[in-house]
Amino acid sequence: MKKWFYWIGLPIVFIALVGSTFLLKKTYASSFVVARETERVKDGYRAMTMHQPEAYDLGILRTENAIDEEAYGTIIHSDAFLQGLLDMNVRTIDGSWEGRYEDYCLRESKPQKKEAEHIEDQRIHWKNRGQEAIKKSLSKAIKAELDYETRLVTITCTDHDPLVATTIAENVEEQLKKYIEAYQQGKMEEALAQLSAATAQAKAEWEQDRTKEKETIYTSFARQEVVYKAQMIYSPAFAVVAAPSFSYQKVAPSRWKMPLVLTLLLGIGVWCWDNRKKLAKYI
């Protein structure tokens, strides 16, 4: 290849690539930061007992109400979670669109059936490829990153419209909060049901045989049931360290980095092709 290609051809390729980036839609991001409530962690590992010198306690009966931060990413990418986001109302920054997010994604495509066929094992089986494409696109638009030192979770949502990106982030925060609190409540109710059943059984046995030992067992269970009911108070799923942010600053596409990398790779590739015989001797 003649030298003019490197001095003229590659700059032209670079300029063409830079120009092509202006044809791509801009992408904007909105993020928020959350931290798991430490008190909830303590509650999760607390034995259901007053830690008094009970003859019979339920120290071995514990309930894990908290969800580890590592699971946040799995939760927000689950089909059931994404399905809940399709009905959120979004509006573009220029006011040209307002409506359901699913319709927002389909606004430039042909009309398609929009309902899910059925849900099985938390996985949605869609009736058409358009629905599946929306789910995959939304999954890629939401990212959760955990800082292992601070244990803070940063959740970032992207879209071609900055206001839509912020709306997605706000809905993800709200839905994630509801999901975790529902999980916590379910675990507490399950543990309380087990404790109540044990208390009822202890009471029945004591009423049949009113010995001191059976009275002590029943009294111990009854006290712990009262304590656990008192623990069943509202506790936030997580603390929002930084609320969803709105920004006009784009995150993609890169105007210079990708064209520069592609141009360099092209130049290196052409040079290797021109000198393939020489290179073959060293390989």
N, C-alpha and C positions, 0 to 999 in steps of 0.2 A: 504494500500500500504506500502510495506516495506521501511525502511529508505534508503536503498541503491538506491532507485529510485531518491530520492531527491539529493543524493550526487554524483551519477554516471549518472543516466538517464537524469536528467535535463541538466547537462553540455553537455552531448552528443547531446541532442536536440538543445541546443544553438549553438554548433559548426556546426551542420548540417544546421541550419537556416542561420548562417553566410556564410557558404559555398554556399548555394543556391543563396545568393544575388549576387555572382560573375557570375551567369548564366544570370542575368537580364542585359539588356542593360543600359548603363550609360545615364544620361540625363544632358544636358548642357543648360545654360540660357544666354540670351542676353537681356539687358534692356536699356531703354532710358527714360529721364525725360523731360517733356514739361510743359510750363506755358502759359496760355491764355494771349494774348496781351491786356494790360489794355487800350490802345488807342482805340482798336476795341470796347471795352465795352462802352467807352464814346460815340463813334460814334453810337453805337446801340441805345442809349437812347437820343441822341441829337434831338431836334425838328428841323424840316426842316425850319428854319427861321434864319435870320441874327440877331435876337434879337434887331431889330431896332423898333422904335415906329410905326409899321405898323398898319393901320386901320383894316386890315384883314390878319391874319397870319394862318399858318397851325400847330400851336403848338400841336394840338390834333392828328396830323398825324405823327406817329413815326414808325421806323423800327427796329426790333430786329435782328441784323446781327450776333451777337455772339452766340456761342453754349456753354452752361454750361459745366464745367468740368465733372459733374456727368454723362453726356450723352456719354462721350468717350467710356466707356465700352460697352454701348448698341450699339454704332455705329460699333465697331470693331467685335462684335459678330453677326451682322446682316448677313443674307444669301447673300445679294448683295455685301457686303464688302468682305466676305470670298471668294465668287466666283471670285472677282478680283485678289485674291492672288494665285489662283490655276495655273495661267499661268506664275508666276514669275520664273525666271531661278535660279536654285540653283546648288551648287557644293560641294561635300563632301571634308573634310579636307585632305583626302588621295588621292584625285583625281580619285577615282574609279567610280564616277558618276557625270554627269553634264547634266542638262536638266530641263524640266518643273517640278514644285513642285508636280503636280498631278501624273506625271509619276514616280517621286521619291518615292511617297507613295505606288504606285502600282508595283514597280519594282520586288518585291518578291512574288507577287500574280499572279493569272491567268489573261490573257488579258480580259478586260471588256470594254463595251461601256463607253466613257468618257464625252459625251456631256450631258448637262442638257436638260430635256424634254421641260420645259417652265418656265417662271418666271411670277408669279402672286402675286400682292400685296407685292412686295419685298421678296417673299419667293420662293425659287427654288424647283421645283419638279423634283427629280432625276429619272433616268431611271433604276437604279440598286442600290443595297445595298452598293456596293463598293464606289460609289460616296457619299452617305449619311455618310458612315463611315469616309471618308476623311474630310468632312465638320465638323463632330463632333470632330474628332481628332485635327483638326486645331483650332477649337474654344477653346478647352481645353488648347491648347498650347499657347494661347495669353491671358494675364491677365492684366487688368488695375486697378491700386490702386490710390485713391485720398487721399492726406494728407489734412485734413480739416483745419489745421492751416496755412500751407504755400500755399494751393491751388495748389500744384504741383502734376502732374499726372505721375506716374511711370508705364510704360508699359513693361512687361516682356514676352519674347517669348522663348519657350523651344523646344528642339529637341534632338535626340540621337547623332547628329553631331554638334560640336560647330560652325562650319562655316555656316551650314544651319540655325542654330538658329539666328546667326547674320544677315544673309541674310533676314530671315523672319522679324526681327525687323526693318531693313532698309526699306523694302517694306511697312510694316505697317505704319511707319512714313511718307513715301512719299504719300501713298494712303490716309491716314487720313488728311494730309494737303490739298490734292486735293479735298477731299470730303467737308471739311469745307469751303474752299475758294469758291467752286462751290455753296454751300448753301448761303454764304454771298452775292455773286454776284447776285444770283437769287432773293434774298430778296431786294437788292438795286434796281435792274431793275424793280421789281414789284412795289416798292414804287414810283420810278421815272415815271413809266407808269401812275400811278394814278395821280401824280402831273401834268404831261404833259397834261393829259386829262382835269383836272380841269383848267389848264391855257388856253387850247384851248377853253373850254366852256366859260370862263370869257372873252376871247378876242372876241368870236363871239357875246356875249351879248353886249359888249361895242360897237362893230361895228354897231350893230342894233340900239342901243340907246346910243349915245355918251354923257352920263351925267357924271358929275364929280365923282359921287359915283361909277359908273361902271368902270370908268377909274382907280380909286384908287384900286378897287378889282383886276382888270386885272394886274396892275403894281405890286401889292403885290405878286400875284401868280407867275408872270414872274421872279421877283427878287429871290424868293425862289427856283424856278426851277434851276436858274443859280447857286445858292449856293449849292444845293444838287448835281448837276452835278460835281461841284468842289470837293465835299466830296467823290465822287466815284473814289477814288484812291486806288492803291494796298496797302493792309495791310496784313501782315502775319497772318495766322490762329492761330499760336501759336509760342512761342519762344522755341527753343530746348536748354534746360539747360544743358543736358548731352546727347551726341550722343550715338547711339547703341554701346554697348561694346562687345568685344570679350574676352572670357575666357575659359581656359582649365579646370577650376575647375567645377567638376560635382555638380549637385544639388540633384541627386537621382541616384540609390537607397541608402538608409542609410545602411551602413555595420554593425552597432552595435545597433542603437536605436530600430528598428523594431524587430530584433531577440531577444533583451533583453526583450522588452515588451511582445512579444508572449510567451517567456519562463516563465516569471513571471506569466502571466495569466494562462498558463498551470499548473504551480506549485500550484497556488492558487485554481484552479479548482479541481485538484486531491486531495488537502488537504481537500477541502470542501466536496468532495465525500466520503472520508475516514471518515470524522467526521459528516456525514449528520444526524445521529441520535442525536448527542449532539446538533448540530445546530438547529434541529427541535424543541428542547425544548425552545429555545430562540426566535423562530419565532412565 
